[in-house]
Amino acid sequence: MRQPIRVDLVEGQSYFWCECGRSEKQPFCDGSHSGTPYTPKMFTAEKTESRFLCACKDTESAPFCDGSHNR
């Protein structure tokens, strides 16, 4: 998947963004990275809002999309 995924985040809630690209629950981790050098990136929502999370895994501002999928 190359396009970002829109998600609804809840202020104060922690999330685990999939860094390996193997998760069936993109953009969130489901443990599929086991046995790889990847680990999920934990982040806590600063406010309740909709955001676009990276699905191409090329972003420089993980877990958020920075438009890298357009290159």
N, CA, C and O atoms as CSV, one atom per row, in Angstrom:
chain,resi,resn,atom,element,x,y,z
A,1,MET,N,N,0.852,-1.178,0.000
A,1,MET,CA,C,0.000,0.000,0.000
A,1,MET,C,C,0.892,1.234,0.000
A,1,MET,O,O,1.822,1.330,0.800
A,2,ARG,N,N,0.623,2.135,-0.856
A,2,ARG,CA,C,1.445,3.341,-0.969
A,2,ARG,C,C,0.754,4.580,-0.418
A,2,ARG,O,O,1.428,5.558,-0.094
A,3,GLN,N,N,-0.548,4.567,-0.304
A,3,GLN,CA,C,-1.282,5.743,0.161
A,3,GLN,C,C,-1.375,5.758,1.683
A,3,GLN,O,O,-1.447,4.696,2.302
A,4,PRO,N,N,-1.375,6.940,2.296
A,4,PRO,CA,C,-1.526,7.019,3.751
A,4,PRO,C,C,-2.917,6.548,4.177
A,4,PRO,O,O,-3.853,6.509,3.379
A,5,ILE,N,N,-3.020,6.197,5.438
A,5,ILE,CA,C,-4.272,5.696,5.991
A,5,ILE,C,C,-4.785,6.683,7.026
A,5,ILE,O,O,-4.082,7.031,7.975
A,6,ARG,N,N,-6.027,7.131,6.830
A,6,ARG,CA,C,-6.635,8.070,7.776
A,6,ARG,C,C,-7.130,7.298,8.993
A,6,ARG,O,O,-7.835,6.297,8.868
A,7,VAL,N,N,-6.747,7.783,10.173
A,7,VAL,CA,C,-7.175,7.150,11.417
A,7,VAL,C,C,-7.689,8.218,12.375
A,7,VAL,O,O,-7.269,9.374,12.320
A,8,ASP,N,N,-8.599,7.816,13.246
A,8,ASP,CA,C,-9.114,8.699,14.284
A,8,ASP,C,C,-8.362,8.391,15.568
A,8,ASP,O,O,-8.461,7.290,16.108
A,9,LEU,N,N,-7.612,9.369,16.051
A,9,LEU,CA,C,-6.817,9.204,17.262
A,9,LEU,C,C,-7.530,9.835,18.443
A,9,LEU,O,O,-8.275,10.802,18.285
A,10,VAL,N,N,-7.299,9.280,19.633
A,10,VAL,CA,C,-7.919,9.783,20.860
A,10,VAL,C,C,-6.826,10.325,21.771
A,10,VAL,O,O,-5.859,9.628,22.079
A,11,GLU,N,N,-6.986,11.566,22.196
A,11,GLU,CA,C,-6.007,12.230,23.060
A,11,GLU,C,C,-5.612,11.352,24.240
A,11,GLU,O,O,-6.465,10.814,24.946
A,12,GLY,N,N,-4.299,11.215,24.441
A,12,GLY,CA,C,-3.773,10.457,25.564
A,12,GLY,C,C,-3.652,8.966,25.327
A,12,GLY,O,O,-3.020,8.270,26.121
A,13,GLN,N,N,-4.239,8.459,24.258
A,13,GLN,CA,C,-4.177,7.021,23.967
A,13,GLN,C,C,-2.874,6.704,23.242
A,13,GLN,O,O,-2.435,7.461,22.377
A,14,SER,N,N,-2.257,5.572,23.606
A,14,SER,CA,C,-1.030,5.124,22.955
A,14,SER,C,C,-1.360,4.171,21.817
A,14,SER,O,O,-2.296,3.374,21.902
A,15,TYR,N,N,-0.576,4.268,20.754
A,15,TYR,CA,C,-0.748,3.442,19.561
A,15,TYR,C,C,0.612,2.874,19.164
A,15,TYR,O,O,1.654,3.436,19.501
A,16,PHE,N,N,0.588,1.755,18.445
A,16,PHE,CA,C,1.811,1.145,17.938
A,16,PHE,C,C,1.724,1.079,16.422
A,16,PHE,O,O,0.964,0.286,15.865
A,17,TRP,N,N,2.508,1.919,15.765
A,17,TRP,CA,C,2.540,2.008,14.301
A,17,TRP,C,C,3.431,0.903,13.753
A,17,TRP,O,O,4.542,0.698,14.243
A,18,CYS,N,N,2.955,0.197,12.747
A,18,CYS,CA,C,3.714,-0.877,12.110
A,18,CYS,C,C,4.848,-0.279,11.285
A,18,CYS,O,O,4.619,0.543,10.398
A,19,GLU,N,N,6.071,-0.700,11.586
A,19,GLU,CA,C,7.236,-0.227,10.844
A,19,GLU,C,C,7.660,-1.221,9.763
A,19,GLU,O,O,8.314,-0.837,8.793
A,20,CYS,N,N,7.294,-2.496,9.920
A,20,CYS,CA,C,7.787,-3.529,9.003
A,20,CYS,C,C,6.956,-3.667,7.730
A,20,CYS,O,O,7.467,-4.124,6.707
A,21,GLY,N,N,5.689,-3.280,7.781
A,21,GLY,CA,C,4.816,-3.414,6.617
A,21,GLY,C,C,4.117,-4.753,6.510
A,21,GLY,O,O,3.363,-4.970,5.563
A,22,ARG,N,N,4.342,-5.661,7.452
A,22,ARG,CA,C,3.747,-7.003,7.402
A,22,ARG,C,C,2.375,-7.108,8.070
A,22,ARG,O,O,1.639,-8.063,7.821
A,23,SER,N,N,2.030,-6.147,8.904
A,23,SER,CA,C,0.806,-6.225,9.697
A,23,SER,C,C,-0.442,-6.313,8.820
A,23,SER,O,O,-0.551,-5.630,7.802
A,24,GLU,N,N,-1.362,-7.150,9.225
A,24,GLU,CA,C,-2.668,-7.243,8.565
A,24,GLU,C,C,-3.601,-6.127,9.048
A,24,GLU,O,O,-4.679,-5.933,8.487
A,25,LYS,N,N,-3.191,-5.403,10.079
A,25,LYS,CA,C,-4.017,-4.340,10.671
A,25,LYS,C,C,-3.404,-2.971,10.398
A,25,LYS,O,O,-3.443,-2.101,11.268
A,26,GLN,N,N,-2.844,-2.763,9.220
A,26,GLN,CA,C,-2.199,-1.498,8.851
A,26,GLN,C,C,-3.108,-0.320,9.149
A,26,GLN,O,O,-4.310,-0.396,8.895
A,27,PRO,N,N,-2.575,0.752,9.672
A,27,PRO,CA,C,-1.172,1.060,9.869
A,27,PRO,C,C,-0.641,0.638,11.235
A,27,PRO,O,O,0.474,1.005,11.605
A,28,PHE,N,N,-1.430,-0.129,11.985
A,28,PHE,CA,C,-1.038,-0.508,13.335
A,28,PHE,C,C,-0.399,-1.887,13.370
A,28,PHE,O,O,-0.646,-2.727,12.505
A,29,CYS,N,N,0.423,-2.103,14.383
A,29,CYS,CA,C,1.167,-3.347,14.549
A,29,CYS,C,C,0.250,-4.484,15.022
A,29,CYS,O,O,-0.637,-4.278,15.851
A,30,ASP,N,N,0.480,-5.681,14.480
A,30,ASP,CA,C,-0.219,-6.868,14.968
A,30,ASP,C,C,0.770,-7.957,15.406
A,30,ASP,O,O,0.374,-9.101,15.632
A,31,GLY,N,N,2.054,-7.600,15.524
A,31,GLY,CA,C,3.078,-8.540,15.959
A,31,GLY,C,C,3.775,-9.277,14.835
A,31,GLY,O,O,4.636,-10.118,15.094
A,32,SER,N,N,3.424,-8.983,13.593
A,32,SER,CA,C,4.003,-9.688,12.439
A,32,SER,C,C,5.501,-9.423,12.268
A,32,SER,O,O,6.162,-10.126,11.503
A,33,HIS,N,N,6.040,-8.437,12.957
A,33,HIS,CA,C,7.467,-8.116,12.844
A,33,HIS,C,C,8.345,-9.132,13.567
A,33,HIS,O,O,9.567,-9.095,13.425
A,34,SER,N,N,7.754,-10.030,14.333
A,34,SER,CA,C,8.516,-11.013,15.097
A,34,SER,C,C,9.502,-11.749,14.193
A,34,SER,O,O,9.125,-12.275,13.145
A,35,GLY,N,N,10.757,-11.781,14.605
A,35,GLY,CA,C,11.797,-12.432,13.816
A,35,GLY,C,C,12.461,-11.530,12.796
A,35,GLY,O,O,13.332,-11.977,12.049
A,36,THR,N,N,12.062,-10.260,12.751
A,36,THR,CA,C,12.665,-9.284,11.836
A,36,THR,C,C,13.425,-8.251,12.676
A,36,THR,O,O,13.285,-8.233,13.899
A,37,PRO,N,N,14.213,-7.409,12.048
A,37,PRO,CA,C,14.911,-6.366,12.809
A,37,PRO,C,C,14.013,-5.165,13.146
A,37,PRO,O,O,14.487,-4.195,13.739
A,38,TYR,N,N,12.742,-5.217,12.781
A,38,TYR,CA,C,11.833,-4.092,12.992
A,38,TYR,C,C,11.122,-4.179,14.335
A,38,TYR,O,O,10.896,-5.264,14.871
A,39,THR,N,N,10.780,-3.021,14.860
A,39,THR,CA,C,9.948,-2.930,16.059
A,39,THR,C,C,8.903,-1.851,15.803
A,39,THR,O,O,9.167,-0.886,15.086
A,40,PRO,N,N,7.714,-2.010,16.387
A,40,PRO,CA,C,6.697,-0.982,16.171
A,40,PRO,C,C,7.089,0.322,16.854
A,40,PRO,O,O,7.824,0.324,17.842
A,41,LYS,N,N,6.593,1.418,16.321
A,41,LYS,CA,C,6.847,2.735,16.914
A,41,LYS,C,C,5.642,3.109,17.755
A,41,LYS,O,O,4.535,3.273,17.241
A,42,MET,N,N,5.870,3.244,19.063
A,42,MET,CA,C,4.795,3.659,19.940
A,42,MET,C,C,4.700,5.185,19.919
A,42,MET,O,O,5.711,5.887,19.940
A,43,PHE,N,N,3.465,5.679,19.877
A,43,PHE,CA,C,3.241,7.114,20.007
A,43,PHE,C,C,1.945,7.339,20.758
A,43,PHE,O,O,1.060,6.483,20.772
A,44,THR,N,N,1.847,8.495,21.377
A,44,THR,CA,C,0.663,8.864,22.137
A,44,THR,C,C,0.023,10.069,21.460
A,44,THR,O,O,0.689,11.064,21.174
A,45,ALA,N,N,-1.265,9.966,21.212
A,45,ALA,CA,C,-1.995,11.062,20.550
A,45,ALA,C,C,-1.998,12.292,21.451
A,45,ALA,O,O,-2.351,12.213,22.628
A,46,GLU,N,N,-1.604,13.419,20.887
A,46,GLU,CA,C,-1.576,14.675,21.635
A,46,GLU,C,C,-2.961,15.295,21.772
A,46,GLU,O,O,-3.232,16.043,22.711
A,47,LYS,N,N,-3.841,14.968,20.810
A,47,LYS,CA,C,-5.216,15.437,20.894
A,47,LYS,C,C,-6.110,14.503,20.091
A,47,LYS,O,O,-5.627,13.715,19.278
A,48,THR,N,N,-7.399,14.597,20.320
A,48,THR,CA,C,-8.354,13.788,19.568
A,48,THR,C,C,-8.531,14.431,18.203
A,48,THR,O,O,-8.977,15.574,18.093
A,49,GLU,N,N,-8.181,13.694,17.178
A,49,GLU,CA,C,-8.241,14.215,15.811
A,49,GLU,C,C,-8.050,13.089,14.803
A,49,GLU,O,O,-7.632,11.988,15.160
A,50,SER,N,N,-8.358,13.373,13.553
A,50,SER,CA,C,-8.063,12.463,12.454
A,50,SER,C,C,-6.702,12.845,11.897
A,50,SER,O,O,-6.414,14.027,11.705
A,51,ARG,N,N,-5.859,11.842,11.634
A,51,ARG,CA,C,-4.531,12.073,11.069
A,51,ARG,C,C,-4.278,11.018,9.996
A,51,ARG,O,O,-4.924,9.971,9.981
A,52,PHE,N,N,-3.350,11.298,9.112
A,52,PHE,CA,C,-2.946,10.336,8.096
A,52,PHE,C,C,-1.640,9.694,8.538
A,52,PHE,O,O,-0.627,10.373,8.710
A,53,LEU,N,N,-1.675,8.365,8.720
A,53,LEU,CA,C,-0.481,7.626,9.100
A,53,LEU,C,C,0.139,7.009,7.850
A,53,LEU,O,O,-0.562,6.595,6.927
A,54,CYS,N,N,1.447,6.960,7.844
A,54,CYS,CA,C,2.202,6.447,6.706
A,54,CYS,C,C,1.939,4.965,6.493
A,54,CYS,O,O,1.924,4.190,7.449
A,55,ALA,N,N,1.734,4.574,5.258
A,55,ALA,CA,C,1.580,3.172,4.896
A,55,ALA,C,C,2.720,2.705,3.993
A,55,ALA,O,O,2.938,1.502,3.847
A,56,CYS,N,N,3.452,3.646,3.383
A,56,CYS,CA,C,4.550,3.262,2.482
A,56,CYS,C,C,5.829,2.969,3.246
A,56,CYS,O,O,6.746,2.347,2.708
A,57,LYS,N,N,5.900,3.414,4.503
A,57,LYS,CA,C,7.032,3.201,5.413
A,57,LYS,C,C,8.279,3.992,5.024
A,57,LYS,O,O,9.365,3.709,5.530
A,58,ASP,N,N,8.146,4.973,4.140
A,58,ASP,CA,C,9.272,5.797,3.719
A,58,ASP,C,C,9.287,7.168,4.391
A,58,ASP,O,O,10.199,7.957,4.144
A,59,THR,N,N,8.315,7.465,5.222
A,59,THR,CA,C,8.210,8.774,5.857
A,59,THR,C,C,9.419,9.104,6.725
A,59,THR,O,O,10.028,8.219,7.327
A,60,GLU,N,N,9.751,10.367,6.777
A,60,GLU,CA,C,10.806,10.839,7.674
A,60,GLU,C,C,10.202,11.322,8.995
A,60,GLU,O,O,10.933,11.693,9.913
A,61,SER,N,N,8.868,11.317,9.092
A,61,SER,CA,C,8.195,11.801,10.301
A,61,SER,C,C,7.258,10.736,10.870
A,61,SER,O,O,6.119,11.025,11.235
A,62,ALA,N,N,7.753,9.510,10.937
A,62,ALA,CA,C,6.960,8.377,11.428
A,62,ALA,C,C,6.339,8.697,12.782
A,62,ALA,O,O,6.993,9.274,13.651
A,63,PRO,N,N,5.097,8.326,12.954
A,63,PRO,CA,C,4.272,7.482,12.098
A,63,PRO,C,C,3.440,8.257,11.080
A,63,PRO,O,O,2.653,7.672,10.337
A,64,PHE,N,N,3.619,9.566,11.052
A,64,PHE,CA,C,2.763,10.408,10.227
A,64,PHE,C,C,3.260,10.509,8.786
A,64,PHE,O,O,4.464,10.505,8.533
A,65,CYS,N,N,2.330,10.599,7.861
A,65,CYS,CA,C,2.657,10.731,6.443
A,65,CYS,C,C,3.309,12.083,6.183
A,65,CYS,O,O,2.843,13.113,6.670
A,66,ASP,N,N,4.386,12.066,5.414
A,66,ASP,CA,C,5.037,13.326,5.011
A,66,ASP,C,C,5.050,13.496,3.492
A,66,ASP,O,O,5.750,14.358,2.960
A,67,GLY,N,N,4.271,12.668,2.805
A,67,GLY,CA,C,4.190,12.770,1.352
A,67,GLY,C,C,5.234,11.964,0.619
A,67,GLY,O,O,5.307,12.046,-0.607
A,68,SER,N,N,6.050,11.185,1.316
A,68,SER,CA,C,7.106,10.380,0.684
A,68,SER,C,C,6.563,9.422,-0.374
A,68,SER,O,O,7.270,9.083,-1.322
A,69,HIS,N,N,5.318,8.986,-0.218
A,69,HIS,CA,C,4.731,8.050,-1.180
A,69,HIS,C,C,4.585,8.675,-2.571
A,69,HIS,O,O,4.375,7.959,-3.550
A,70,ASN,N,N,4.693,9.988,-2.664
A,70,ASN,CA,C,4.564,10.681,-3.954
A,70,ASN,C,C,5.860,10.715,-4.742
A,70,ASN,O,O,5.858,11.108,-5.908
A,71,ARG,N,N,6.951,10.318,-4.144
A,71,ARG,CA,C,8.252,10.355,-4.833
A,71,ARG,C,C,8.505,9.118,-5.624
A,71,ARG,O,O,9.552,8.994,-6.260
